[in-house]
């Protein structure tokens, strides 16, 4: 059973790596087929996968990974393809989930 679980996790990792490399190649292809004057080096693939190949600024890095003003748990990566985890929003979501686990039900009967 454990060997099967390890094998399935390894397969999932392979699929994720392959999809990431395919998205990276697609984003580069999309930009390189444009005339040099029209290349922006950022956008979306298939309407929802963000990419950005511009050099990341400290403000974009901070906004991607530490933005307590936003409720969005994930946002565009400051560099590359895919999404970045907004740590304050993720912590707030985990806190809401955990506070609902123990305190949301009926009190136990005493007797």
C-alpha positions as CSV (number, residue, x, y, z in Angstrom):
1,X,0.0,0.0,0.0
2,X,2.8,2.5,1.0
3,X,4.7,1.7,-2.2
4,X,1.6,2.3,-4.3
5,X,1.0,5.7,-2.5
6,X,4.6,6.7,-3.2
7,X,4.3,5.7,-6.8
8,X,1.1,7.7,-7.2
9,X,2.7,10.8,-5.6
10,X,5.7,10.4,-7.9
11,X,3.4,10.2,-10.9
12,X,1.6,13.3,-9.7
13,X,4.9,15.2,-9.4
14,X,5.9,14.1,-12.9
15,X,2.5,15.3,-14.3
16,X,2.8,18.7,-12.5
17,X,6.4,19.2,-13.7
18,X,5.4,18.3,-17.3
19,X,2.5,20.7,-17.2
20,X,4.6,23.5,-15.8
21,X,7.3,23.0,-18.5
22,X,4.6,22.9,-21.2
23,X,3.0,26.2,-19.9
24,X,6.5,27.8,-19.8
25,X,7.2,26.7,-23.4
26,X,3.7,27.9,-24.5
27,X,4.2,31.3,-22.9
28,X,7.6,31.8,-24.5
29,X,6.3,30.6,-27.9
30,X,3.4,33.1,-27.6
31,X,5.8,36.0,-26.9
32,X,8.5,35.1,-29.4
33,X,6.1,34.8,-32.3
34,X,5.2,38.4,-31.9
35,X,7.2,41.2,-33.5
36,X,9.8,42.5,-30.9
37,X,8.0,45.8,-30.5
38,X,4.8,44.1,-29.5
39,X,6.2,41.7,-26.9
40,X,5.0,42.5,-23.4
41,X,6.5,39.4,-21.7
42,X,3.4,39.0,-19.4
43,X,-0.1,37.8,-19.9
44,X,-2.3,34.7,-19.5
45,X,-2.4,31.3,-21.2
46,X,-5.7,29.7,-22.0
47,X,-7.4,32.6,-20.3
48,X,-6.4,31.9,-16.7
49,X,-2.8,30.7,-16.3
50,X,-0.7,33.9,-15.6
51,X,2.9,34.3,-16.8
52,X,5.4,37.1,-16.4
53,X,8.9,37.1,-17.7
54,X,9.8,40.7,-16.7
55,X,12.4,41.1,-14.0
56,X,10.6,41.1,-10.7
57,X,10.6,44.3,-8.7
58,X,10.7,44.2,-4.9
59,X,7.2,45.7,-4.8
60,X,5.8,42.9,-7.1
61,X,7.6,40.3,-5.0
62,X,6.1,41.6,-1.8
63,X,2.7,42.1,-3.4
64,X,2.6,38.5,-4.6
65,X,3.7,36.8,-1.4
66,X,2.8,39.2,1.3
67,X,-0.4,41.3,0.7
68,X,-2.5,41.5,3.8
69,X,-4.9,43.9,2.1
70,X,-6.1,41.2,-0.3
71,X,-8.4,38.3,0.4
72,X,-7.1,36.3,-2.6
73,X,-5.1,33.3,-1.5
74,X,-3.3,32.9,-4.8
75,X,-2.3,35.5,-7.4
76,X,0.0,35.7,-10.4
77,X,3.7,34.8,-9.9
78,X,6.0,37.8,-9.9
79,X,8.3,35.9,-12.3
80,X,7.5,32.7,-14.3
81,X,4.3,30.8,-15.0
82,X,1.6,30.0,-12.5
83,X,0.5,31.4,-9.2
84,X,2.0,32.7,-5.9
85,X,0.7,32.0,-2.4
86,X,-0.4,35.1,-0.6
87,X,0.8,34.1,2.9
88,X,-1.5,36.4,5.0
89,X,-4.6,35.4,3.1
90,X,-3.6,31.7,3.4
91,X,-3.1,32.1,7.1
92,X,-6.4,33.9,7.5
93,X,-8.2,31.1,5.6
94,X,-6.5,28.4,7.6
95,X,-7.5,30.2,10.8
96,X,-11.2,30.4,9.7
97,X,-11.2,26.7,8.7
98,X,-9.6,25.7,12.0
99,X,-11.9,27.9,14.2
100,X,-14.9,26.3,12.5
101,X,-13.6,22.7,13.1
102,X,-13.9,22.8,16.9
103,X,-16.4,25.5,17.7
104,X,-19.1,25.2,15.1
105,X,-21.1,22.2,16.2
106,X,-23.6,21.7,19.0
107,X,-22.3,21.5,22.6
108,X,-22.0,18.0,24.0
109,X,-24.7,16.8,26.3
110,X,-23.8,16.5,29.9
111,X,-25.5,14.3,32.1
